[in-house]
Amino acid sequence: MKIAPGDVQVRRGATLKEAIETMDRMTSGVALIVDEEGCLIGILTDGDIRRAILRNVDLNSSIEKVMNRSPITATRDFTRKQLMHLIRCKSISHLPVVDSRNRVVRIIFAHEFINGGDLPARALIMAGGLGTRLRPLTDDLPKPLLKVGSKPLLEMIVEQLADAGVKNIYLSIRYKGGKIEEYFGDGARWGVRISYLKENKRLGTAGPLGLIKEDFAEPVLVVNGDILSKVNFKRMVDFHLENRAEMTVAVKQHVIEVPYGVVKVENDELVGMSEKPMLKFFINAGIYLLNAGVKDCITPDTYFDMSDLITLLINRKSRVCSYPIREYWADIGSPGDYEKAIDDYAKHFQKNPEEEPESKNIYALGGR
């Protein structure tokens, strides 16, 4: 879909919530902040919004509290070579082109401009888990092939990556991996190239990265094969590149309500009390983005968890960023999680209201 500058313009004084609605409606990942004359006064990216969420900024706040007041712009006389140089040198994902009055006449999206719409990233889906907690559902079927709605969970992830512009996907397989390989083949049906990393033993949540033998320069998007989400992978890659991160970890806010009044005690004296407080945490969402060189930290065919990799990079003073998810996200680890995902499908994923989810027919693979 071609996006015109006017489609993503937001007037001065609008709220962050209104800017988010504009971004989501146009799937642009950017909002152009203009004054009463239509002149550019700032820019707000999806990454700016997510950093604000991490700082607990109220989404009813004015966009001017968060926006970039000195955005990088180009003028109409820039050549294609100059535009590409500016995008790459500044690591930006959106470049407004302005006229002599600073009104936006065009907005350039880096992925489309430089890569023809392909996402500059590869993907690795971790699909080798045993699915023990979901037995007997997984007695004869690997967990990623369980159906949510009308298709297997793993197919939904592959489709989302393909739609985002990812062309090369690795599938790490072990438990009943032959069924996954039989179902997806070389990936041509989805317009991608699928390669298989076969785990001969448990390798942990990061170990399969050590099985990748190819050399490449683009970052690797790692996704757990039991995650159901609407995470925008393009925006996550933008965030990673803009922040010049070595690794980006997707996180999701999790709220726990303590069902009792919580008291604060100092030296046997009660000094305060909160009635049923809400505790907020950011949890690991099982989606990561790693620069290509990070995979070299892992010895091939060796057990290694993502927590170990994150600690290693932090100790090396590498830049590890968190990417807060505000989209739908669910981890399917238990029968209760699976049933909830089935119920959520119609609300969050079903495109055709008349489509009947086939969620109860979990063993059928549609005759492929």
N, C-alpha and C positions, 0 to 999 in steps of 0.2 A: 504494500500500500504506500503510495506516494504521499508524503506529509508536507503540507505547505506551512510557512511560518505562522500564518494566522491560526492554524489548527492548534498550535501549542503556546499561544500567547496568553499570558495572565496579567491582569491589571495590577498596578501598584496597590497595596493594601489588602490583597487577597490573603487567605489563610493557607497554611501548609496543606490542610485537608483538601481545599479547593484545587491546589496545584497537583496533588496526588490524583484527584479525579480526572484532571486534564491529561496527565501522563498515562493513566490506565486506559482512558477512553481511546487514546490515539496509539497506545503501546509504543510511545516515543522514548520514554526514559529521560525526558527533558522538558522544562517549561521556560519560556522566554518571558521575562518580566519587563513590561513596557509602561511608559507614562501615558498621560492623557493625549499626547500627540502621536503615540505609537512608536516612540523612540526607545531603543533598548537601554535599560538601566541596570539589568542584572540577568543572571541565568541560574536556574535551579535544576540540578540533575538528580536522578534516582539515588546516586551515591550520597549526595548532600542530605537527602531525606533519611536515608538509613543511618548516617552518622548522627543525625539529630535524634533518631529513635534511641540509639545507644546512649545518648546524653539525657534521655528522658525529657526531651523538649515537647511541650504540649502541641499537638497537631492543630489546635485552634489558634496558635500563635501566627503572627504576620509572617509572610514569606521573607520579608526584609530582614528578619532576625537570622535567617540561615543562608539566604542567597549569596552568590558570588557577585559582588558589586563591580568587579573589574574583569569581566570575562574576556577570553581571547577571541578576537574576531578577525575576519578577512574582509577585503574590499572587492568590488566587482572586477578590478583589473588584475587580480591574482591569477597566475597561470596554474594549470593542473599540477605541475611540478612543485610550485611554491606551496600550494594547498597541501599536498602530500607531505612535504617537508615539515610544515607547521604542525600537522596532525601527529606525525611521528615524533618530532622533537619535544613537543609539549605533552605527549601521551594523553590526548583528548579524544573523546568519542563523539562529540557534537561540536560543529564549528559554524557559528552564524556568519553569514556574509551580509554586510551592511552597505547602505548607500551613504552619500555625503552628509545626510541628516541623522545618521545612526539608526535608520529604520531597517529592519531585517528583510532582505529580499529573497533569501534562500537559506536553508539550513542543511549542512552536509553531515551525513552520518558516516562515521569512519569505516565501519564494516562494509557498507555498500560501496563506498567511494574507492576504497583500496582493495578490498577482497571480493568485490562483486556479489556481496551478500553472504559469502561463506564466513563462518565464525573462525577467528584465528585461534583455534584450540582443538585439541583431540579430547576424547572422553574414554574413561575406564569405568565400567559398571561392575561392581562387586556382586557376583551372582553365584558364589560357591558355597554359601552357608547351608547348614544341615536343616534348618527350620524345625528344630526339635520341639520348641514350644507350640508349634502348630500341628503336631501330630494328633490324630491320624490323617489330617488333610495332606500332609507331606510324605506319607508312607510311599507313595508311588509317583510323586511329582515334586520337583524342586520348587521351593517357595516362590521364586520369581515368576513361575508360570501359573500360579493361582490367579484366577480371574477376578477382576474388579470391574463390574459393569459387563461389557461385552467382549473384553479382551484381556489377556494376561497382563499383570502389573509390569513385567519387564518390557512388553511391547509398548506400553504407554510411555515408559522412560525413553526408549529408542526413538519413538515418534517425536517426543518433545525435543530431544537433541537434534534430530534431523530438521525439524521445523525451525530451530534456532540457527541452523547453518553449519552444524558439525558434520564433517564428512568422514572422519575416521574414528571408529569406535572399537575398543577392546572389551571383550566380555571375559571376566575371570570366572572360571567354572570348576566345580569339583563334584559335589553330590548330584548324581543323576545329570551330569553335565551333557551327556549325549543327547538328552531330550531337548535341551536348550539349543545345542548346535544343529540338531535336525530341524527345529522350528524356524530358526533365523537364517541358517545357511550363510551366504556371504554378505547378506544385508542389502542386496540389490533391490529387493522389493520395497525397501524404505528409502532408497536413494543414497545409501551410505555403504562404506566398506567395513565389514565386521571381521575382526581377527580374534582368535581365541587364545587365552592364557590358561593353560591347564595346571591346576594345583594338584600335585601328587601327595601333598600333606597339608595340614592347616598352616597357613602363612600369616594369619592375623589380618587386621583391617588395612594395613599398608603394604604388607609383604608382596602381594601380586604386582606391585609397581616394579619390583626387581626382575620380573619375568619379561618385561618389555625390552626387546633387543634392538629395536630400531632407534636410530638417531634422528632427532628433529629439534626444531627451535621453539615451536609454539607451546604454550602451557597445557597442562593436562587437567581436565575436569573429572574428578572422581566422585561417583555417585553410588551410594549403597543400593543394592538391588531390591530392598524391601521398603523403599521410600515412595510414598504417594504424595505428590506436591504439584503446585502450579508455579514453582520458582522460575523466574525469567532468566534463563542461562545467559542470554546476551547481556543483560544488565549486570550480572555477576562478573562476567569477563570484563566489561567496561570498568567496573569498580576496582577489580584487581589491577588492571593496567594503569588506571588513573592514579592509584595509590602506590604504584611501583612496588608491589608486594612480592615477596618470595613465595608466600603461601597465604591463601585466604580461606577461612573456615566459616561456613554458613552456620548461623546460630538462630535459635527461635526462643522468644520469650515464653517462659513457663511460670504460671502463677499457682501458688498453693495457699489455700485458705486454712489457717489454723482454727480448728473448731472449738477453741477454748479462749478464755481471756488469758493473755500472757502478761505475767508480772515481771517487773525489773527489781532485783534485789541487790542491795549493796550493804555488806557488813550486817547481815541479818535484818536490815531495815528495808521495807517495801518503799521504793521511791517513785514508782510509776506503774501504770497498767494500760494495756491495749486490748480492746475487745475484739476477738476474732480477727487478728491482723492478716493482711494479704502479703505474702512474701513473693517477690519477683526475682526470677533467675533467668539467665540466658543459657540454654542448653545446646550441646553439639547436635546439629541437624543431619549429620551424615553426608554432607555435600562439601567438597573441597576443590580448590583450584591451586595447582602447584606449577611453578616454573619448571621447564623441562629438566634442568640440571638437578632438581631435587631428587629425582628417581635414582640418581647415582649414589645417594646416601644409603641406599638399601642393598645389602648383599643378596644376590640371587638365591632363590630357594631357601630363604631364611625367615623365620617367624618375626614379624615386626608390626606393631600396632600404630595407628595414627597418633595416639597420645605420645608414643615414644618419638615419633617423627617431629611432632610439634615441639616437644621439649628440646630435642636436638637442635632444631632451628633457632629457638629462642636463646638457648645457651650459646649459639654461634653469633648472636646479635643480628640474625636475619630478620627482615620485616615480616611479621605474621599479623595479618589483619582479620577482623571479624566482620562478617556480612550479615546483618540482621534480616531475617525473612519476615515480610509482612503479608505474604501470600499464604494460601492454604498449604498445610504441611501435615503429614501423618506418618508415623513409624509403625509398620505392621509387624509386630513382634509376638503378639498373642492372639488367641481366638477372639477376644473382645475387641482388640484393635482391628482385626480383619472384618468383623461384623460392622463396626463403626465406619470403616472405609467403604464398605458396600453401601451403607446408608448414605454416606456423604457424596457418593459418586453422582447421583442424579442432580444434586444441588450445585456441585462445583465443576463437573466434567461433561455431563450429558448435553450434547449440542442440540439434539432433536428431542423436544418434549415428548414426542410420540414413541421414541425408542424405548424398548423394554429392556432394562438391565438383565443380563443373564447371570447374575451374581451367584445364584444357588447352584448353577451347573459348573462347579469349579474344576471338575476333572476334564471336561471336554475342551479340546484345543481347536475347535472350529474346522476340523478336517483338513488342516494345512499339511 
